[in-house]
Amino acid sequence: MKNVGRLDAGVRIALGIALLALAAAVNGRPFLSIAAALGALLIVGTGLTRFCPLYTTLGLSTGAKPRSA
């Protein structure tokens, strides 16, 4: 079940890539670097799979609504 729309997924992937770049840039601060990298992987993962567990919990969806027959 997809609950993340295409635009939302694209923004998540772009944000995740930017956060990975930040993680690489702050490699002198290991805790911050690891936290940024883990956050980036989570964001990119939800963008690629187009499924967000938090959206499910909150009953939200940015995906297309199912068509009525």
DSSP file (Angstrom, degrees, kcal/mol; ACC not computed):
  #  RESIDUE AA STRUCTURE BP1 BP2  ACC     N-H-->O    O-->H-N    N-H-->O    O-->H-N    TCO  KAPPA ALPHA  PHI   PSI    X-CA   Y-CA   Z-CA
    1    1 A M              0   0    0      0, 0.0     2,-0.5     0, 0.0     0, 0.0   0.000 360.0 360.0 360.0 121.5    0.0    0.0    0.0
    2    2 A K        +     0   0    0      1,-0.1    49,-0.2    49,-0.1    48,-0.1  -0.805 360.0 165.0 -95.8 131.0    1.5    3.3   -1.1
    3    3 A N        +     0   0    0     47,-1.5    59,-2.0    -2,-0.5     2,-0.5   0.207  55.3  83.9-126.9  13.9    0.7    6.4    0.9
    4    4 A V  S    S-     0   0    0     46,-1.5    60,-0.1    58,-0.2    -1,-0.1  -0.980  72.2-137.9-119.8 121.7    3.4    8.7   -0.4
    5    5 A G     >  -     0   0    0     -2,-0.5     4,-2.7    58,-0.2    58,-0.2  -0.128  26.6-102.0 -71.8 171.5    2.7   10.6   -3.7
    6    6 A R  H  > S+     0   0    0      2,-0.2     4,-2.5     1,-0.2     5,-0.2   0.916 121.4  45.9 -63.3 -45.1    5.1   11.1   -6.5
    7    7 A L  H  > S+     0   0    0      2,-0.2     4,-2.4     1,-0.2     5,-0.2   0.937 114.2  48.7 -64.1 -45.7    5.9   14.7   -5.6
    8    8 A D  H  > S+     0   0    0      1,-0.2     4,-2.4     2,-0.2    -2,-0.2   0.906 111.9  50.0 -58.6 -43.5    6.3   13.9   -1.9
    9    9 A A  H  X S+     0   0    0     -4,-2.7     4,-2.5     2,-0.2    -1,-0.2   0.911 110.0  50.2 -63.8 -42.9    8.6   10.9   -2.8
   10   10 A G  H  X S+     0   0    0     -4,-2.5     4,-2.4     1,-0.2    -2,-0.2   0.907 111.4  48.0 -62.0 -42.3   10.7   13.1   -5.0
   11   11 A V  H  X S+     0   0    0     -4,-2.4     4,-2.8     2,-0.2     5,-0.2   0.906 111.5  51.1 -64.7 -41.4   11.1   15.7   -2.3
   12   12 A R  H  X S+     0   0    0     -4,-2.4     4,-2.5     2,-0.2    -2,-0.2   0.913 110.9  47.6 -62.5 -43.1   12.0   13.0    0.2
   13   13 A I  H  X S+     0   0    0     -4,-2.5     4,-2.2     2,-0.2    -2,-0.2   0.930 113.8  46.9 -64.9 -45.1   14.7   11.6   -2.0
   14   14 A A  H  X S+     0   0    0     -4,-2.4     4,-2.2     1,-0.2    -2,-0.2   0.916 114.0  47.9 -62.8 -43.3   16.2   15.0   -2.8
   15   15 A L  H  X S+     0   0    0     -4,-2.8     4,-2.3     1,-0.2    -1,-0.2   0.890 110.8  52.1 -64.2 -39.4   16.1   15.9    1.0
   16   16 A G  H  X S+     0   0    0     -4,-2.5     4,-2.1    -5,-0.2    -2,-0.2   0.893 108.9  49.2 -64.0 -40.5   17.7   12.5    1.8
   17   17 A I  H  X S+     0   0    0     -4,-2.2     4,-2.0     2,-0.2    -1,-0.2   0.905 111.3  49.7 -65.9 -40.9   20.5   13.0   -0.6
   18   18 A A  H  X S+     0   0    0     -4,-2.2     4,-2.1     1,-0.2    -2,-0.2   0.892 110.5  50.5 -63.4 -38.7   21.1   16.5    0.8
   19   19 A L  H  X S+     0   0    0     -4,-2.3     4,-2.3     2,-0.2    -2,-0.2   0.859 107.7  53.0 -69.2 -34.5   21.2   15.1    4.3
   20   20 A L  H  X S+     0   0    0     -4,-2.1     4,-1.9     2,-0.2    -1,-0.2   0.895 108.2  51.1 -64.6 -38.9   23.7   12.4    3.2
   21   21 A A  H  X S+     0   0    0     -4,-2.0     4,-1.9     2,-0.2    -2,-0.2   0.900 109.8  50.0 -63.9 -40.0   25.9   15.2    1.8
   22   22 A L  H  X S+     0   0    0     -4,-2.1     4,-1.9     1,-0.2    -2,-0.2   0.904 107.4  54.2 -63.1 -40.8   25.6   17.0    5.2
   23   23 A A  H  < S+     0   0    0     -4,-2.3    -1,-0.2     1,-0.2    -2,-0.2   0.888 110.5  46.4 -60.8 -38.4   26.6   13.7    7.0
   24   24 A A  H >< S+     0   0    0     -4,-1.9     3,-0.9     1,-0.2    -1,-0.2   0.845 110.6  53.5 -71.1 -33.0   29.7   13.5    4.8
   25   25 A A  H 3< S+     0   0    0     -4,-1.9     3,-0.3     1,-0.2    -2,-0.2   0.802 108.2  48.4 -73.6 -28.6   30.5   17.2    5.4
   26   26 A V  T ><  +     0   0    0     -4,-1.9     3,-2.2     1,-0.2     7,-0.4  -0.100  67.8 132.4-102.7  36.6   30.4   16.9    9.2
   27   27 A N  T <   +     0   0    0     -3,-0.9    -1,-0.2     1,-0.3    -2,-0.1   0.604  62.0  70.3 -66.6  -8.6   32.5   13.8    9.5
   28   28 A G  T 3  S+     0   0    0     -3,-0.3    -1,-0.3     1,-0.2    -2,-0.1   0.638  95.9  56.1 -79.0 -13.8   34.6   15.5   12.2
   29   29 A R  S <> S-     0   0    0     -3,-2.2     4,-2.5     1,-0.2    -1,-0.2  -0.841  73.3-171.6-118.2  90.8   31.6   15.1   14.6
   30   30 A P  H  > S+     0   0    0      0, 0.0     4,-2.6     0, 0.0     5,-0.2   0.834  80.1  50.6 -57.7 -41.0   30.8   11.4   14.5
   31   31 A F  H  > S+     0   0    0      1,-0.2     4,-2.4     2,-0.2     5,-0.2   0.939 114.5  44.0 -65.0 -45.1   27.5   11.5   16.4
   32   32 A L  H  > S+     0   0    0      2,-0.2     4,-2.4     1,-0.2    -1,-0.2   0.886 114.0  51.4 -64.6 -39.5   26.0   14.2   14.2
   33   33 A S  H  X S+     0   0    0     -4,-2.5     4,-2.2    -7,-0.4    -2,-0.2   0.920 112.1  45.0 -64.3 -45.3   27.3   12.5   11.1
   34   34 A I  H  X S+     0   0    0     -4,-2.6     4,-2.5     2,-0.2     5,-0.2   0.905 113.4  50.4 -66.5 -41.8   25.8    9.1   12.0
   35   35 A A  H  X S+     0   0    0     -4,-2.4     4,-2.3    -5,-0.2    -2,-0.2   0.908 112.2  47.2 -63.6 -42.0   22.5   10.7   13.0
   36   36 A A  H  X S+     0   0    0     -4,-2.4     4,-2.4     2,-0.2    -1,-0.2   0.899 112.7  49.5 -66.1 -40.6   22.3   12.6    9.8
   37   37 A A  H  X S+     0   0    0     -4,-2.2     4,-2.3     2,-0.2    -2,-0.2   0.909 112.1  47.1 -65.8 -42.5   23.2    9.5    7.7
   38   38 A L  H  X S+     0   0    0     -4,-2.5     4,-2.0     2,-0.2    -2,-0.2   0.907 113.2  49.1 -66.4 -40.9   20.5    7.4    9.5
   39   39 A G  H  X S+     0   0    0     -4,-2.3     4,-2.4    -5,-0.2    -2,-0.2   0.905 110.8  50.9 -62.2 -41.5   17.9   10.1    9.1
   40   40 A A  H  X S+     0   0    0     -4,-2.4     4,-2.9     1,-0.2     5,-0.3   0.908 108.8  50.5 -63.2 -42.8   18.8   10.4    5.4
   41   41 A L  H  X S+     0   0    0     -4,-2.3     4,-2.4     1,-0.2    -1,-0.2   0.893 111.1  49.4 -63.6 -38.7   18.5    6.6    4.9
   42   42 A L  H  X S+     0   0    0     -4,-2.0     4,-2.1     2,-0.2    -2,-0.2   0.928 113.5  45.7 -64.3 -45.6   15.1    6.6    6.5
   43   43 A I  H  X S+     0   0    0     -4,-2.4     4,-1.7     2,-0.2    -2,-0.2   0.925 114.8  46.4 -65.6 -45.6   13.9    9.6    4.4
   44   44 A V  H  X S+     0   0    0     -4,-2.9     4,-2.7     1,-0.2     5,-0.2   0.898 110.5  55.0 -64.1 -39.8   15.3    8.1    1.1
   45   45 A G  H  X S+     0   0    0     -4,-2.4     4,-2.3    -5,-0.3     6,-0.3   0.907 108.2  46.9 -60.6 -43.1   13.7    4.7    2.0
   46   46 A T  H  X>S+     0   0    0     -4,-2.1     4,-1.0     1,-0.2     5,-0.6   0.834 113.2  50.9 -69.3 -30.2   10.3    6.1    2.4
   47   47 A G  H  <5S+     0   0    0     -4,-1.7    -2,-0.2    -5,-0.2    -1,-0.2   0.904 112.9  44.0 -70.7 -41.7   10.7    8.0   -0.8
   48   48 A L  H  <5S+     0   0    0     -4,-2.7    -2,-0.2     1,-0.2    -3,-0.2   0.891 121.7  37.2 -72.2 -39.8   11.8    4.9   -2.8
   49   49 A T  H  <5S-     0   0    0     -4,-2.3    -1,-0.2    -5,-0.2    -2,-0.2   0.661  97.4-139.1 -84.8 -15.4    9.2    2.6   -1.4
   50   50 A R  T  <5 +     0   0    0     -4,-1.0   -47,-1.5    -5,-0.2   -46,-1.5   0.818  66.1 115.1  57.5  33.7    6.5    5.3   -1.3
   51   51 A F      < -     0   0    0     -5,-0.6    -1,-0.2    -6,-0.3    -2,-0.2  -0.996  43.9-173.3-133.8 129.1    5.3    4.1    2.0
   52   52 A C     >  -     0   0    0     -2,-0.4     4,-1.7     1,-0.1     3,-0.2  -0.964  14.1-159.1-124.0 114.0    5.6    6.0    5.3
   53   53 A P  H  > S+     0   0    0      0, 0.0     4,-2.3     0, 0.0     5,-0.1   0.846  95.3  56.3 -59.8 -34.0    4.6    4.2    8.5
   54   54 A L  H  > S+     0   0    0      2,-0.2     4,-2.3     1,-0.2     6,-0.2   0.901 104.5  52.3 -65.4 -39.9    4.0    7.6   10.3
   55   55 A Y  H  >>S+     0   0    0     -3,-0.2     5,-2.7     2,-0.2     4,-0.9   0.905 109.4  50.4 -60.5 -40.8    1.5    8.5    7.6
   56   56 A T  H ><5S+     0   0    0     -4,-1.7     3,-0.6     3,-0.2    -2,-0.2   0.928 110.2  49.4 -62.8 -44.9   -0.3    5.2    8.2
   57   57 A T  H 3<5S+     0   0    0     -4,-2.3    -1,-0.2     1,-0.2    -2,-0.2   0.886 116.7  41.3 -61.2 -40.1   -0.4    5.9   12.0
   58   58 A L  H 3<5S-     0   0    0     -4,-2.3    -1,-0.2    -5,-0.1    -2,-0.2   0.510 111.7-118.6 -87.6  -5.2   -1.8    9.4   11.5
   59   59 A G  T <<5 +     0   0    0     -4,-0.9     2,-0.2    -3,-0.6    -3,-0.2   0.790  66.4 140.2  73.6  27.9   -4.2    8.3    8.7
   60   60 A L      < +     0   0    0     -5,-2.7     2,-0.3    -6,-0.2    -1,-0.2  -0.645  27.0 177.5-102.3 159.6   -2.5   10.6    6.1
   61   61 A S        -     0   0    0     -2,-0.2   -57,-0.2     2,-0.1   -58,-0.1  -0.913  22.5-176.9-159.1 134.3   -1.8   10.0    2.5
   62   62 A T        +     0   0    0    -59,-2.0   -58,-0.2    -2,-0.3   -54,-0.2   0.320  62.9 102.4-108.0   3.4   -0.3   12.2   -0.3
   63   63 A G  S    S-     0   0    0    -60,-0.4   -58,-0.2   -58,-0.2     2,-0.1  -0.218  87.6 -73.4 -78.4 173.1   -0.8    9.5   -2.9
   64   64 A A        -     0   0    0    -60,-0.1    -1,-0.2     1,-0.1    -2,-0.1  -0.396  50.6-114.5 -66.9 141.7   -3.5    9.4   -5.5
   65   65 A K        -     0   0    0      1,-0.1    -1,-0.1    -2,-0.1     2,-0.0  -0.553  37.6-100.5 -76.2 142.6   -7.0    8.5   -4.2
   66   66 A P        -     0   0    0      0, 0.0     2,-0.2     0, 0.0    -1,-0.1  -0.343  40.9-111.8 -63.6 144.5   -8.4    5.2   -5.5
   67   67 A R        -     0   0    0      1,-0.1     2,-0.3    -3,-0.1    -3,-0.0  -0.504  24.3-123.7 -77.4 143.2  -10.9    5.6   -8.3
   68   68 A S              0   0    0     -2,-0.2    -1,-0.1     1,-0.1     0, 0.0  -0.665 360.0 360.0 -83.9 142.6  -14.5    4.7   -7.7
   69   69 A A              0   0    0     -2,-0.3    -1,-0.1     0, 0.0    -2,-0.0   0.471 360.0 360.0 -82.6 360.0  -16.0    2.1  -10.0
